Amino acid sequence: MSTARGGQPLTYTAELAEQICRRLVEGESLREMCRDPAMPLESTVRGWVVDDRDGFAARYGRAREAQMDRWADEIIEIADEDDGDWMDRQQGGETVRVVDHEHVHRSRLRVDARKWLMAKLAPRRYGDKLELDHSGNLIIQQVSYAAVQHVEQLETQVFDAEPEQVTVVTVKP
């Protein structure tokens, strides 16, 4: 196996591809994974995906989908976990329990970051649903660019003309 400076592998192997996909499914980011000297550079892995080396693109895509399922599970765990939301403080010689706002905000950030990324990477599955309720008639008409230019020309002529020069004609369909 050929290696880059620092010992990182450059050559694609099925075993290496499997390890990358497994680590993604376990929740590790590609960036974090590629910091490991035994792993290829991030750009190398992305190149394998783009080139679809030995069907790697499909396996990588499925690993990313499974990674998002893991993030969905993590969102529930983070939201349900309340250890650290409270802390003890000394006030007037007494110990009182107060909300640790920093921890609560950090938890919200962790949830929101996962939700945002999931919605961007898989909008059909994790994105906000858009409901469109329409009543009445909907007319969709295709108009050529030339027709639009002609209408604009006519508007210019009408607006620039004196009132006695304008004749209005009604055309019924």
PLY file of the C-alpha trace (Angstrom):
ply
format ascii 1.0
element vertex 173
property float x
property float y
property float z
element edge 172
property int vertex1
property int vertex2
end_header
0.00 0.00 0.00
1.41 3.39 -0.94
1.45 6.10 1.70
1.66 9.87 1.79
3.96 11.88 3.98
3.13 11.09 7.57
2.27 7.49 6.68
-1.33 8.09 5.56
-2.48 5.52 2.98
-3.23 6.62 -0.57
-4.33 3.33 -2.09
-7.98 2.33 -2.01
-8.71 -1.07 -0.50
-12.02 -2.73 0.27
-10.94 -3.14 3.90
-10.11 0.54 4.25
-13.42 1.52 2.62
-15.29 -0.76 5.03
-13.49 0.76 8.01
-14.36 4.29 6.84
-18.03 3.39 6.45
-18.14 1.62 9.82
-16.61 4.59 11.61
-19.09 6.96 9.92
-21.99 4.78 11.08
-20.56 4.86 14.60
-20.86 8.66 14.50
-17.29 9.70 13.81
-16.89 12.57 11.35
-14.77 12.07 8.25
-12.56 14.96 9.31
-11.96 13.44 12.75
-11.35 10.01 11.25
-8.80 11.28 8.72
-6.70 12.85 11.49
-5.73 9.28 12.37
-2.30 8.60 10.77
-3.51 5.13 9.76
-6.30 6.66 7.66
-6.10 8.44 4.30
-6.44 12.18 3.95
-9.98 13.58 3.85
-9.46 14.76 0.26
-8.39 11.26 -0.75
-11.56 9.70 0.68
-13.73 12.34 -0.99
-11.93 11.60 -4.26
-12.81 7.92 -3.90
-16.46 8.91 -3.45
-16.46 11.20 -6.49
-14.67 8.59 -8.62
-16.98 5.88 -7.21
-13.98 3.66 -6.69
-15.20 0.03 -6.63
-18.78 1.17 -5.84
-17.60 3.17 -2.83
-19.98 6.10 -3.47
-23.09 3.99 -2.77
-21.59 2.40 0.37
-20.43 5.82 1.58
-23.91 7.25 0.95
-25.57 4.46 2.94
-23.08 5.01 5.78
-23.94 8.71 5.81
-27.67 7.87 5.98
-27.02 5.54 8.91
-24.93 8.27 10.52
-27.94 10.59 10.34
-30.07 7.94 12.04
-27.48 7.90 14.80
-27.65 11.71 15.04
-31.45 11.46 15.37
-30.97 9.09 18.30
-28.39 11.46 19.80
-30.84 14.36 19.54
-33.30 12.45 21.74
-30.57 11.55 24.22
-29.27 15.12 24.43
-32.78 16.54 24.86
-33.71 13.98 27.54
-30.42 14.22 29.43
-30.68 16.71 32.29
-27.44 15.92 34.16
-25.53 19.17 34.25
-28.60 21.38 33.77
-28.43 22.25 37.46
-25.51 23.27 39.63
-25.05 24.04 43.30
-24.06 27.57 44.27
-23.27 29.19 47.57
-25.56 32.13 48.35
-25.62 33.75 51.76
-24.01 30.76 53.47
-26.49 28.32 51.89
-26.13 25.96 48.99
-28.84 26.51 46.38
-29.54 24.69 43.13
-29.61 26.97 40.09
-29.94 26.40 36.37
-26.65 26.09 34.52
-27.64 28.18 31.50
-24.35 27.54 29.73
-24.97 23.77 29.79
-28.59 24.19 28.63
-27.50 26.45 25.75
-24.71 24.05 24.77
-27.22 21.17 24.67
-29.56 23.26 22.50
-26.64 24.06 20.16
-25.73 20.38 19.88
-29.33 19.47 19.00
-29.74 22.37 16.55
-26.45 21.61 14.78
-27.50 18.01 14.19
-31.00 19.00 13.08
-29.67 21.63 10.67
-27.11 19.29 9.13
-29.64 16.46 8.80
-32.15 18.80 7.12
-29.50 19.97 4.64
-28.12 16.52 3.84
-31.48 14.70 3.70
-34.22 17.33 3.30
-36.89 14.85 2.23
-36.39 12.79 5.34
-35.36 15.33 7.97
-36.27 18.73 6.50
-39.23 20.85 7.44
-42.39 19.87 5.65
-43.96 22.59 3.55
-47.73 22.38 3.27
-49.39 24.36 0.56
-53.13 24.84 0.81
-54.61 26.46 -2.24
-58.19 27.24 -3.09
-59.48 28.84 -6.25
-58.16 28.71 -9.77
-54.54 28.40 -10.69
-53.55 29.43 -14.18
-50.13 28.50 -15.40
-49.22 29.96 -18.75
-46.01 29.69 -20.65
-44.97 32.97 -22.23
-42.06 33.36 -24.61
-39.34 35.89 -23.98
-40.24 37.63 -27.26
-43.84 38.08 -26.07
-42.66 39.62 -22.81
-40.41 42.04 -24.73
-43.31 42.98 -27.02
-45.59 43.72 -24.03
-42.86 45.83 -22.43
-42.48 47.79 -25.69
-46.22 48.40 -25.85
-46.27 49.55 -22.22
-43.49 52.03 -22.97
-45.37 53.37 -25.98
-48.63 53.71 -24.02
-47.03 55.43 -21.03
-45.04 57.80 -23.26
-48.04 58.67 -25.47
-50.43 61.56 -25.00
-53.92 60.48 -23.80
-55.58 61.34 -27.13
-53.10 59.01 -28.94
-54.12 55.89 -26.93
-56.87 53.60 -28.19
-58.00 50.80 -25.88
-59.05 47.56 -27.56
-60.59 44.72 -25.57
-59.92 41.22 -26.86
-62.03 38.35 -25.58
-60.54 34.87 -25.49
0 1
1 2
2 3
3 4
4 5
5 6
6 7
7 8
8 9
9 10
10 11
11 12
12 13
13 14
14 15
15 16
16 17
17 18
18 19
19 20
20 21
21 22
22 23
23 24
24 25
25 26
26 27
27 28
28 29
29 30
30 31
31 32
32 33
33 34
34 35
35 36
36 37
37 38
38 39
39 40
40 41
41 42
42 43
43 44
44 45
45 46
46 47
47 48
48 49
49 50
50 51
51 52
52 53
53 54
54 55
55 56
56 57
57 58
58 59
59 60
60 61
61 62
62 63
63 64
64 65
65 66
66 67
67 68
68 69
69 70
70 71
71 72
72 73
73 74
74 75
75 76
76 77
77 78
78 79
79 80
80 81
81 82
82 83
83 84
84 85
85 86
86 87
87 88
88 89
89 90
90 91
91 92
92 93
93 94
94 95
95 96
96 97
97 98
98 99
99 100
100 101
101 102
102 103
103 104
104 105
105 106
106 107
107 108
108 109
109 110
110 111
111 112
112 113
113 114
114 115
115 116
116 117
117 118
118 119
119 120
120 121
121 122
122 123
123 124
124 125
125 126
126 127
127 128
128 129
129 130
130 131
131 132
132 133
133 134
134 135
135 136
136 137
137 138
138 139
139 140
140 141
141 142
142 143
143 144
144 145
145 146
146 147
147 148
148 149
149 150
150 151
151 152
152 153
153 154
154 155
155 156
156 157
157 158
158 159
159 160
160 161
161 162
162 163
163 164
164 165
165 166
166 167
167 168
168 169
169 170
170 171
171 172
